[in-house]
Amino acid sequence: MTKAGRGAVPWRTQAPIYAAGFFSNSTVDVASVVLPLWLSGLGASTATIGLVVSARHVLPFLFSIHAGALMDRMGVRGFMIAMAMMSALVMPLFPASSWIPAAIVLQMINGYGTSIGWIGAQSCFGRVLAHSTTYSGRFSFAARMGSFLGPPAAGFAWDTFGPWGAFGVLGLWSSGIALAAVFTTPDVDGPPREGKKFGWSDLTPRWADYRDAWDLAREPAMRAVLLVTIMRIAASSIQDSFYPVWLHSIDLSATRIGLLITISSSIGAISSLAVGGVARFMAPMWVLIWTSFGSILFVSITPAFVTFLPLAIVAGMRGFCMGVSQPLMLSVLAEASGAESLSRGAAVRTTANRVASASTPLAMGWIAGGMGLAASFYITGAILAAGMCLVALRTRRIEALSRVEA
């Protein structure tokens, strides 16, 4: 992660990028309050809840690289606006239907739209702001603040207005991604691309784009970031799926569930601003490893507590770990991707994340169905912790990733 400045970036350029991160990175956290509760109210089993939650990751897994390649070739903003609005428009269809197969399809569409919005936000950040730890911390702060404000708003809407109000908040959140993209400056699209106009043939994925993405993933820094992020996102998937189900089972209201997520996100937002100081004492990759291990630990021990105060403390500790790791991960990713492949690099990371995000709720659902919900937290956490140990052993062999920044 570089610290060399390229001159001050005007706030007119910075602010919309931070807004894009605010809305796009937090949509999963906002949905994590609403969707599991809605499915539970329909009488869905734990395995079915896991299946519906995981469905959001199918299309991003298959087509994120294709979308990232198109963004690199033709610009970011138009894709962000179109995909975010598509996601916003499907939100009212959830409470209008109580049919699980329809919910799976809607979740797939919603997941793709918001994922492309987050890829776009990362691309905007990488194009304009990734050269500075100050900007990296601000971007991560904004992204975490979305999760600070969104979940309690969704929880309050659920408690006050029911499913229609809660899914309405989700629709507004997706619309926010599009609005932020409208106000971004042309800088985020990079140099003008002569002759690069969108055609219907561009809708078809190209094998060359996937081949180039695979070559990008083989770079040592990129590979290390991908391995860490898979474990980190798998831990987040626990919070995004069965965390609210467990809390609801011990009689916490949706508002208090949202407040716990807010506590985690607020501490994460504050800790992200201190990342520059932390990176001076420890190599960034080792900061990622240790904080990712902490995020796994603090979410997997949730069932050990049944009162609000210890749950809040554990949520805060997890938020600290997530806040420190995110700006480092985004900056290392942008540097490893290179200026011409920023969207593709973000898409490669998104594709890897989808594997973890889709498989974790499915596995937890099956474990919970056979051994109980609390056991699913402990078993999944133990598996992810073992995975992080393997990542640490692999990282020790890459000398360049173990250097402390000057």
Buried (B, 14 or more C-beta within 10 A) or exposed (E): BBBEEEEEBEEEBBBBBBBBBBBBBBBBBBBBBBBBBBBBEBEBEBBBBBBBBBBBBBBBBEBBBBBBBBBBBBBBBBBBBBBBBBBBBBBEBBBEEEEBEEBBBBBBBBBBBBBBBBBBBBBBBBBBBBBBBBBBBBBBBBBBBBBBBBBBBBBBBBBEEEBBBBBBBBBBBBBBBBBBBEBBBEBBBBEEEEEEEEEEEBEEBBEEBBEBBEEBBEBBBBBBBBBBBBBBBBBBBBBBBBBBBBBBBEEBBBBBBBBBBBBBBBBBBBBBBBBBEBBEEBBBBBBBBBBBBBBBBBBBBBBEBBEBEEBBEBBBBBBBBBBBBBBBBBBBBBBBBEEEBBBBBBBBBBBBBBBBBBBBBBBBBBBBBEEEBBBBBBBBBEBBBEBBEEBBEEBEEEEEBBEEBE
